[in-house]
Structures are given as C-alpha cells and as structure tokens.
C-alpha cells in the first residue's frame, strides 16, 4: 500500500472519529457551538504548525484551498437543504455519487489506476451508496456525514438547524446533484492547490479552513442562527479541542495524500468517513446496522483491499 493510500485512509479515519465524537458531544452542547470551538482549536494549532514548519507563504495554494473550502461548505449547505425538501434516501445516494467526479477528472487527466484498482473504486462507490441508504430512513437527516468529505462539522450543524421545517419540493434532486458536484469539486480544488503550493502545502489547509469558516459563518449570520453558537463550559473544552485536532489531522493528511498520490484513488479512500462513524457507533454505542448498512461496510472494505493491491 502506498503512502498516499495510507494518508487517504487516515483522512477517513480521523474525519469519521471526529464526526462520532461531535455527534456525542452535541447532545450536551448546541451543534454550532461544538463546531465553532473545535474549529478555533484546530485553527490555532494549524497556525503554530505553519510557523514551525518554516514553509514559505503560498498565495496560490491558499487561494485554491479557500475555493475548496467555499465549495465544500456550499455543498453541505445545499445537501441539507435537499434533504429537507425530498426523499432522504434518494438525496443521500445521489450525493454519494459525487466521489465519481474526481475519479473521472483524474483518469481524464492521465492517471492510470490498475484494472483491479478501477474495479475497487467502483466497489467502494457502491458500498458508500448502500451505506448512505442504510443511514437515511424516512425523512430524517442522517447522523453521519454524507460519504464525501465536506470539511467542517460547523457547516453540518448550521445547515441542519436551517433545514428544519422545510416542505417537500421538486428541487430536491437538482440540489442533490449540485451537492454531489460540490463534494467532488472539493477534491479537485485541493489537488490543484497542492500542485500549485509546491513546498508550502500547509497553506492549502489554511485556505480550506478560512474558506469554509467564512462561508458558514456568513450563512449563520444572515440566517439568524448566531444565537445557536454558545460558549463551551470549561469541562467540555478538552473534548471540543480534541475534535478540532482530529479534523485538523484529517485536513493535513488529505493535503499530503493528494500531493503524493493519484486523485482518482485518494479521493475514494478519503471518502470513507461515514463508514468509520457507522462502525464506531456499532461497537461503542451498540447501534444496530441494517442489512444494507452491513453490505455497504463490507463492499467498501473489499473495495479498499482491491484498490490497495
């Protein structure tokens, strides 16, 4: 297994774990508060890492990263809007297809995964779609992130509140397609950012965080959701900070994975956070997986093995 593949899987593991912890902590704090304070903790550590790394400022890397953050934030906002307007199972499965966009982009751009690897990519995408369907009964918004990695739980928390009470609409499918396109474009923009940043790849991560935070903060302000962002009590600061550090680690792992490996492979392996969250929920919270969920987990793991051969 290549280092890029390991880093991509690490991205999924860290994002999935942070989602699991954020979901548990949101039972004691408002979701936007968890997201805000974890974001601040991760951002502070990132600035220290950038200074200590000695990496020169990369304006182009930061700019591509900011665009990636904006697109990812917009994607998750649109995703939850679509979930509030239409069938959750349909919207989630459409959004899962967003991972196909960077795969196609990479192959068209000259990347050449092995035939076994291509089949593995297909198997993972099918597994993620099944996992989305399993985690999306009825009209409820699923507890795990959609299987393409928008970067911040702050976006999800704000979007969930804004989506409450919306009525069905024929816009659900077009919005789901737009969300899928945003999720796929996120990987492409990050890949372009790492290529443009040279030795200053950490500035891509800085750009991603800034773009996502500005987009979602602006949305929260204009949507009247500022009151949902509270102050974390001292006893909860440590777990909130841990969530921020996990997400920062995931961001950095993704940046270096795209710099070292093929986008068509990295994007798929980095999209397994929903699988990680589902498995943690099963073993730590004794939540049952449906047959579709079990099939989705199994297919995703088989696909990972095939890609890694």
SEKE-308566 format. One line per 10 residues: number of its first residue (from 1); their letters; for each residue z, x, y of N, C-alpha, C. Coordinates in pm, whole numbers, m for minus. Example, Ala and Ser with C-alpha at 12.3 -4.5 7.8 and 13.67 -1.06 7.14 Angstrom:
1 = AS = 780/1319/m569/780/1230/m450/780/1320/m330; 708/1285/m225/714/1367/m106/787/1290/3;
END
This chain:
1 = XXXXXXXXXX = 0/85/m119/0/0/0/0/89/125; m86/58/220/m96/139/341/22/114/435; 42/207/528/149/192/626/125/69/713; m2/43/747/m34/m75/829/8/m203/757; m18/m210/626/20/m329/549/172/m345/545; 242/m234/528/389/m238/526/442/m289/660; 386/m238/769/430/m281/902/399/m428/927; 283/m474/878/247/m615/894/344/m705/817; 378/m664/695/476/m741/616/614/m735/682; 647/m620/740/773/m609/813/775/m705/931;
11 = XXXXXXXXXX = 661/m720/998/650/m817/1108/686/m956/1060; 627/m998/948/657/m1131/894/804/m1143/857; 858/m1038/795/998/m1044/754/1093/m1057/871; 1067/m980/977/1155/m984/1094/1141/m1115/1170; 1016/m1161/1189/997/m1289/1257/1058/m1403/1177; 1038/m1403/1045/1093/m1509/962/1245/m1511/964; 1306/m1393/961/1452/m1385/966/1505/m1430/1101; 1438/m1391/1209/1482/m1433/1342/1469/m1584/1358; 1364/m1642/1302/1349/m1788/1305/1463/m1857/1232; 1497/m1803/1116/1605/m1860/1036/1737/m1857/1114;
21 = XXXXXXXXXX = 1768/m1742/1174/1892/m1729/1249/1891/m1816/1375; 1776/m1820/1442/1765/m1902/1563/1784/m2049/1531; 1727/m2093/1417/1744/m2232/1377/1890/m2265/1351; 1961/m2174/1285/2103/m2197/1256/2186/m2195/1384; 2156/m2101/1474/2234/m2088/1596/2207/m2204/1692; 2087/m2262/1684/2052/m2372/1773/2135/m2497/1745; 2207/m2498/1633/2298/m2609/1606/2424/m2599/1691; 2449/m2481/1747/2568/m2459/1830/2534/m2438/1977; 2410/m2403/2004/2363/m2382/2140/2231/m2455/2159; 2199/m2497/2282/2065/m2552/2306/1958/m2450/2270;
31 = XXXXXXXXXX = 1850/m2497/2207/1744/m2407/2165/1692/m2317/2276; 1663/m2371/2395/1616/m2285/2503/1716/m2178/2543; 1848/m2207/2530/1948/m2106/2563/1944/m1991/2463; 1932/m2025/2334/1919/m1921/2231/1799/m1834/2261; 1688/m1899/2293/1564/m1826/2317/1574/m1737/2440; 1629/m1791/2549/1637/m1715/2673/1722/m1589/2657; 1842/m1604/2603/1933/m1490/2597/1890/m1388/2492; 1829/m1435/2384/1776/m1340/2286/1658/m1263/2346; 1579/m1334/2428/1466/m1269/2495/1514/m1161/2591; 1618/m1192/2666/1672/m1093/2760/1726/m970/2687;
41 = XXXXXXXXXX = 1794/m993/2574/1847/m881/2496/1735/m793/2444; 1632/m855/2386/1520/m779/2334/1445/m706/2444; 1427/m772/2559/1356/m710/2669/1429/m589/2724; 1561/m597/2732/1639/m483/2781/1626/m363/2689; 1633/m387/2559/1619/m278/2462/1478/m220/2467; 1378/m306/2483/1240/m258/2490/1220/m164/2608; 1275/m198/2723/1262/m111/2839/1324/26/2813; 1439/27/2746/1503/155/2711/1414/235/2617; 1355/167/2517/1267/235/2422/1145/295/2490; 1089/221/2585/971/270/2656/1006/397/2734;
51 = XXXXXXXXXX = 1122/397/2799/1165/515/2876/1190/633/2784; 1263/609/2674/1298/718/2582/1176/772/2508; 1076/686/2486/958/730/2411/873/828/2489; 884/823/2621/803/911/2704/658/870/2712; 624/752/2662/486/706/2667/446/677/2812; 331/730/2851/281/704/2984/241/560/3001; 250/512/3126/216/373/3152/71/346/3119; 46/237/3047/m90/196/3014/m114/58/3074; m181/56/3188/m210/m71/3253/m300/m160/3170; m399/m98/3105/m490/m179/3023/m418/m235/2901;
61 = XXXXXXXXXX = m332/m154/2839/m256/m204/2725/m164/m318/2764; m94/m303/2877/m5/m408/2924/m82/m534/2960; m202/m517/3018/m282/m633/3057/m328/m712/2934; m380/m640/2832/m419/m708/2709/m298/m775/2644; m183/m706/2647/m62/m765/2591/m21/m891/2664; m29/m888/2798/7/m1006/2876/m84/m1123/2844; m214/m1096/2829/m306/m1204/2791/m271/m1259/2653; m233/m1169/2561/m192/m1214/2428/m68/m1302/2436; 29/m1262/2518/150/m1341/2534/123/m1477/2593; 35/m1482/2693/0/m1609/2756/m71/m1700/2656;
71 = XXXXXXXXXX = m166/m1645/2582/m241/m1725/2485/m149/m1776/2375; m59/m1690/2326/33/m1733/2221/127/m1842/2270; 178/m1825/2393/267/m1927/2449/193/m2059/2468; 71/m2051/2520/m8/m2173/2536/m35/m2238/2402; m62/m2155/2300/m90/m2209/2168/26/m2287/2110; 147/m2235/2122/261/m2306/2064/294/m2431/2144; 275/m2429/2276/294/m2549/2356/195/m2657/2316; 70/m2618/2299/m33/m2714/2256/m4/m2762/2115; 44/m2671/2029/74/m2707/1890/178/m2819/1884; 287/m2805/1956/390/m2908/1952/346/m3036/2021;
81 = XXXXXXXXXX = 262/m3024/2121/204/m3144/2182/120/m3219/2079; 38/m3145/2004/m43/m3208/1899/45/m3272/1792; 155/m3204/1756/247/m3258/1655/307/m3390/1702; 330/m3404/1832/391/m3525/1885/292/m3641/1894; 163/m3610/1886/61/m3713/1906/m7/m3759/1778; 3/m3682/1671/m70/m3716/1549/6/m3684/1423; m65/m3687/1311/m5/m3659/1181/39/m3514/1174; 167/m3494/1146/222/m3359/1140/154/m3275/1033; 128/m3335/916/67/m3259/807/m73/m3213/843; m149/m3298/910/m285/m3261/949/m282/m3152/1056;
91 = XXXXXXXXXX = m198/m3170/1157/m189/m3073/1265/m145/m2937/1213; m43/m2935/1127/10/m2809/1075/m93/m2736/990; m167/m2811/908/m267/m2746/823/m383/m2692/905; m421/m2763/1012/m527/m2712/1100/m480/m2584/1169; m356/m2586/1218/m303/m2468/1287/m296/m2348/1194; m269/m2374/1065/m262/m2263/968/m395/m2191/956; m504/m2263/984/m636/m2202/975/m666/m2103/1085; m578/m2095/1185/m602/m2002/1295/m608/m1858/1251; m542/m1825/1140/m543/m1687/1092/m682/m1644/1047; m771/m1741/1023/m907/m1706/982/m985/m1640/1096;
101 = XXXXXXXXXX = m949/m1671/1220/m1025/m1620/1335/m1021/m1467/1344; m904/m1402/1341/m905/m1256/1343/m966/m1194/1219; m959/m1265/1106/m1024/m1214/984/m1175/m1207/1006; m1231/m1316/1055/m1376/m1320/1081/m1413/m1218/1188; m1332/m1211/1293/m1358/m1117/1402/m1362/m973/1349; m1266/m939/1266/m1260/m804/1212/m1378/m771/1124; m1415/m864/1036/m1528/m839/945/m1659/m830/1023; m1679/m919/1120/m1800/m914/1202/m1804/m783/1281; m1686/m734/1320/m1679/m609/1396/m1697/m484/1312; m1718/m500/1182/m1747/m385/1097/m1640/m348/997;
111 = XXXXXXXXXX = m1528/m420/993/m1426/m391/893/m1476/m432/755; m1435/m358/655/m1486/m383/519/m1372/m389/418; m1296/m499/415/m1196/m513/309/m1265/m516/173; m1194/m473/70/m1250/m476/m65/m1270/m621/m109; m1358/m645/m208/m1376/m782/m259/m1244/m844/m304; m1160/m765/m370/m1029/m817/m412/m944/m851/m290; m951/m767/m187/m877/m792/m65/m923/m919/4; m1054/m941/9/m1107/m1063/71/m1057/m1186/m4; m1059/m1179/m138/m1009/m1291/m217/m859/m1311/m191; m786/m1201/m177/m643/m1210/m147/m618/m1277/m12;
121 = XXXXXXXXXX = m701/m1245/87/m689/m1309/218/m707/m1459/205; m809/m1499/128/m834/m1642/107/m714/m1709/40; m657/m1643/m61/m542/m1699/m133/m422/m1716/m40; m398/m1617/46/m286/m1626/140/m306/m1743/237; m428/m1759/290/m455/m1868/384/m429/m2003/317; m474/m2018/192/m449/m2143/119/m299/m2163/99; m229/m2056/62/m84/m2066/44/m12/m2107/171; m54/m2051/285/8/m2087/412/m19/m2232/447; m140/m2280/418/m172/m2420/444/m83/m2512/361; m63/m2479/234/24/m2559/148/168/m2556/198;
131 = XXXXXXXXXX = 212/m2440/243/349/m2429/295/366/m2512/421; 262/m2517/504/266/m2599/625/278/m2747/589; 199/m2789/491/204/m2929/447/340/m2962/388; 395/m2870/311/525/m2894/247/636/m2903/349; 622/m2828/459/727/m2828/561/708/m2931/668; 612/m3025/648/579/m3118/754/574/m3262/704; 682/m3316/652/679/m3453/606/677/m3550/722; 601/m3658/707/601/m3765/806/563/m3717/944; 644/m3761/1043/617/m3727/1182/714/m3624/1238; 799/m3565/1151/898/m3472/1201/835/m3337/1234;
141 = XXXXXXXXXX = 889/m3274/1335/846/m3139/1369/914/m3042/1274; 840/m2952/1208/899/m2867/1106/1001/m2770/1163; 1093/m2727/1077/1199/m2637/1122/1152/m2493/1131; 1038/m2460/1067/989/m2324/1070/868/m2316/1160; 838/m2196/1205/725/m2178/1294/596/m2204/1219; 489/m2244/1289/360/m2252/1225/321/m2115/1172; 240/m2110/1067/220/m1983/997/128/m1885/1066; 111/m1896/1194/50/m1791/1275/154/m1755/1380; 171/m1625/1414/292/m1588/1485/285/m1591/1635; 306/m1705/1697/334/m1703/1839/463/m1629/1861;
151 = XXXXXXXXXX = 476/m1553/1968/578/m1451/1969/720/m1493/2000; 747/m1610/2059/882/m1634/2107/937/m1768/2062; 1063/m1772/2015/1125/m1900/1986/1152/m1978/2113; 1162/m1908/2228/1178/m1979/2355/1066/m2081/2371; 943/m2043/2337/830/m2134/2351/851/m2256/2262; 890/m2233/2137/908/m2343/2044/1018/m2437/2091; 1129/m2381/2141/1241/m2464/2182/1203/m2554/2300; 1138/m2495/2399/1096/m2572/2516/994/m2676/2478; 898/m2638/2393/792/m2730/2356/844/m2847/2275; 942/m2824/2189/998/m2934/2110/1062/m3038/2200;
161 = XXXXXXXXXX = 1138/m2993/2302/1202/m3087/2393/1097/m3166/2469; 993/m3097/2515/889/m3164/2593/810/m3262/2510; 802/m3241/2378/721/m3326/2291/791/m3454/2252; 922/m3463/2272/997/m3581/2228/945/m3707/2296; 932/m3813/2217/900/m3944/2271/754/m3966/2303; 665/m3878/2262/523/m3895/2290/461/m3994/2191; 360/m4065/2234/295/m4165/2149/171/m4105/2083; 125/m4166/1968/8/m4113/1898/m117/m4114/1985; m208/m4025/1956/m331/m4014/2034/m439/m3949/1950; m565/m3980/1983/m677/m3917/1916/m694/m3772/1959;
171 = XXXXXXXXXX = m614/m3728/2054/m622/m3589/2099/m555/m3492/2002; m485/m3542/1902/m406/m3456/1814/m492/m3350/1746; m604/m3390/1687/m688/m3294/1614/m751/m3192/1708; m812/m3233/1821/m865/m3132/1913/m758/m3035/1963; m639/m3086/1989/m531/m2998/2034/m487/m2903/1923; m486/m2951/1799/m452/m2864/1686/m555/m2753/1670; m682/m2786/1689/m787/m2685/1683/m770/m2582/1794; m733/m2630/1913/m709/m2538/2025/m590/m2447/1995; m485/m2503/1936/m369/m2422/1899/m407/m2316/1797; m486/m2355/1697/m531/m2259/1595/m610/m2146/1659;
181 = XXXXXXXXXX = m697/m2181/1754/m776/m2079/1823/m686/m1984/1902; m582/m2039/1965/m489/m1954/2040/m414/m1859/1947; m368/m1911/1833/m294/m1826/1739/m382/m1713/1687; m508/m1744/1657/m599/m1641/1610/m632/m1541/1719; m653/m1593/1841/m687/m1506/1954/m573/m1410/1987; m450/m1451/1960/m335/m1363/1985/m351/m1230/1913; m389/m1234/1786/m407/m1111/1709/m520/m1026/1765; m629/m1093/1803/m744/m1020/1855/m708/m948/1985; m636/m1017/2073/m598/m958/2201/m500/m842/2181; m407/m857/2088/m315/m747/2058/m392/m627/2004;
191 = XXXXXXXXXX = m489/m653/1918/m571/m545/1862/m648/m473/1972; m705/m549/2065/m776/m487/2177/m680/m407/2264; m559/m460/2280/m460/m391/2361/m420/m257/2302; m398/m253/2171/m359/m126/2108/m473/m24/2114; m597/m74/2106/m712/16/2116/m724/73/2257; m691/m9/2358/m705/36/2497/m586/119/2544; m471/102/2479/m348/167/2527/m340/314/2492; m415/358/2391/m405/497/2350/m267/529/2297; m201/627/2357/m67/665/2314/43/578/2375; 5/486/2463/105/400/2529/113/262/2469;
201 = XXXXXXXXXX = 117/253/2335/108/122/2269/230/34/2296; 345/92/2327/462/9/2355/441/m80/2478; 351/m38/2566/323/m120/2684/251/m248/2647; 186/m251/2532/127/m377/2484/239/m477/2455; 345/m430/2391/460/m516/2362/526/m566/2490; 535/m478/2589/590/m519/2719/505/m631/2777; 373/m613/2772/284/m715/2825/297/m848/2752; 308/m842/2619/324/m965/2539/448/m1041/2584; 559/m970/2598/683/m1036/2635/674/m1096/2775; 620/m1020/2869/610/m1069/3006/520/m1192/3012;
211 = XXXXXXXXXX = 404/m1186/2947/311/m1298/2949/370/m1424/2889; 438/m1410/2775/497/m1526/2709/611/m1585/2790; 696/m1499/2844/811/m1547/2921/766/m1619/3048; 671/m1561/3120/624/m1625/3243/561/m1760/3214; 482/m1768/3107/416/m1894/3074/516/m2002/3039; 609/m1971/2950/703/m2073/2905/808/m2107/3010; 849/m2007/3090/943/m2035/3197/879/m2126/3301; 754/m2098/3334/683/m2184/3427/669/m2325/3375; 638/m2336/3245/626/m2469/3185/759/m2543/3189; 868/m2473/3157/1000/m2536/3158/1038/m2582/3298;
221 = XXXXXXXXXX = 1006/m2499/3398/1041/m2534/3535/964/m2657/3582; 834/m2660/3556/753/m2772/3602/776/m2897/3518; 834/m2881/3398/859/m2996/3312/1001/m3050/3328; 1079/m2991/3417/1215/m3038/3439/1310/m3006/3327; 1286/m2895/3253/1370/m2861/3138/1467/m2747/3169; 1483/m2712/3296/1568/m2598/3329/1714/m2621/3287; 1757/m2747/3287/1896/m2775/3251/1926/m2746/3105; 1819/m2738/3022/1840/m2712/2879/1874/m2566/2852; 1857/m2480/2952/1886/m2337/2934/2027/m2311/2986; 2121/m2296/2894/2260/m2274/2931/2298/m2128/2917;
231 = XXXXXXXXXX = 2426/m2101/2935/2479/m1966/2921/2549/m1955/2787; 2515/m1852/2712/2577/m1834/2581/2723/m1793/2597; 2813/m1850/2516/2953/m1811/2518/2968/m1671/2462; 3074/m1598/2502/3090/m1458/2456/3086/m1444/2304; 3142/m1541/2232/3145/m1531/2086/3009/m1542/2021; 2911/m1594/2095/2777/m1612/2039/2679/m1507/2090; 2724/m1420/2178/2633/m1321/2236/2578/m1226/2130; 2662/m1185/2034/2617/m1090/1933/2507/m1147/1845; 2523/m1268/1787/2412/m1323/1707/2287/m1351/1790; 2306/m1391/1916/2189/m1412/2003/2117/m1280/2026;
241 = XXXXXXXXXX = 2193/m1174/2051/2132/m1042/2071/2061/m995/1944; 2119/m1025/1828/2057/m986/1701/1921/m1052/1685; 1911/m1178/1723/1783/m1248/1716/1681/m1177/1805; 1724/m1140/1926/1634/m1070/2016/1588/m937/1961; 1677/m864/1896/1640/m734/1838/1545/m751/1720; 1566/m854/1639/1475/m879/1526/1334/m910/1577; 1326/m990/1681/1195/m1025/1734/1128/m906/1802; 1209/m824/1868/1153/m703/1927/1098/m612/1819; 1173/m595/1711/1124/m514/1599/995/m568/1542; 985/m701/1532/863/m762/1481/745/m735/1574;
251 = XXXXXXXXXX = 769/m749/1704/663/m721/1802/611/m578/1788; 705/m483/1782/666/m342/1776/595/m312/1645; 646/m367/1534/581/m345/1404/438/m398/1406; 417/m514/1469/282/m571/1477/190/m483/1561; 242/m433/1672/161/m347/1759/112/m225/1682; 201/m159/1611/162/m38/1538/78/m71/1415; 101/m187/1353/18/m226/1239/m127/m246/1280; m148/m312/1394/m285/m333/1441/m349/m202/1485; m267/m109/1535/m321/21/1576/m365/104/1456; m298/87/1342/m324/172/1225/m417/109/1122;
261 = XXXXXXXXXX = m424/m23/1118/m495/m88/1008/m607/m179/1052; m669/m243/954/m778/m337/980/m721/m471/1024; m775/m524/1132/m727/m651/1187/m737/m763/1084; m843/m763/1006/m864/m871/908/m753/m875/804; m694/m762/774/m585/m756/675/m449/m773/743; m428/m702/853/m300/m704/922/m265/m845/969; m362/m917/1024/m334/m1050/1079/m284/m1145/972; m337/m1134/851/m293/m1222/742/m153/m1185/695; m129/m1057/673/2/m1013/624/112/m1036/728; 75/m1039/855/174/m1061/961/197/m1209/989;
271 = XXXXXXXXXX = 130/m1297/915/140/m1441/939/228/m1512/837; 312/m1436/767/390/m1493/657/534/m1525/696; 562/m1536/826/700/m1560/868/752/m1694/819; 665/m1796/813/709/m1926/764/755/m1917/620; 687/m1834/541/726/m1813/402/866/m1750/395; 890/m1650/478/1021/m1583/479/1131/m1681/517; 1107/m1762/621/1207/m1859/664/1235/m1961/554; 1129/m2006/486/1146/m2104/379/1228/m2046/264; 1201/m1921/228/1275/m1858/117/1422/m1837/155; 1447/m1793/278/1586/m1775/323/1661/m1908/323;
281 = XXXXXXXXXX = 1593/m2013/368/1656/m2145/369/1687/m2193/228; 1599/m2158/136/1620/m2200/m3/1742/m2131/m64; 1755/m2001/m43/1860/m1927/m112/1992/m1920/m34; 1987/m1928/99/2109/m1919/177/2165/m2055/218; 2077/m2154/232/2122/m2288/271/2103/m2390/161; 2051/m2345/46/2029/m2434/m69/1935/m2549/m36; 1842/m2527/58/1742/m2628/88/1635/m2627/m21; 1597/m2744/m67/1501/m2753/m176/1358/m2743/m124; 1275/m2672/m197/1132/m2665/m167/1059/m2768/m252; 966/m2839/m191/885/m2932/m267/789/m2854/m357;
291 = XXXXXXXXXX = 719/m2925/m444/621/m2858/m530/513/m2791/m448; 472/m2857/m339/372/m2795/m251/428/m2666/m191; 555/m2670/m151/616/m2551/m94/624/m2436/m193; 663/m2467/m316/669/m2364/m420/530/m2306/m446; 429/m2394/m452/292/m2347/m473/246/m2260/m357; 283/m2300/m235/245/m2221/m118/307/m2083/m119; 436/m2076/m153/504/m1946/m162/440/m1859/m269; 415/m1919/m387/359/m1842/m499/220/m1789/m465; 135/m1875/m409/m1/m1831/m374/3/m1722/m267; 90/m1737/m169/99/m1637/m63/139/m1501/m120;
301 = XXXXXXXXX = 235/m1501/m212/279/m1375/m273/169/m1313/m358; 96/m1397/m432/m16/m1346/m512/m121/m1284/m419; m148/m1353/m307/m245/m1301/m212/m204/m1168/m153; m75/m1153/m124/m24/m1025/m71/m48/m913/m171; m22/m941/m298/m45/m840/m402/m192/m802/m408; m280/m901/m404/m425/m874/m411/m471/m792/m290; m420/m826/m172/m459/m751/m52/m412/m607/m61; m298/m586/m124/m236/m453/m129/m293/m364/m238; m375/m421/m327/m431/m342/m439/m527/m238/m385;
END
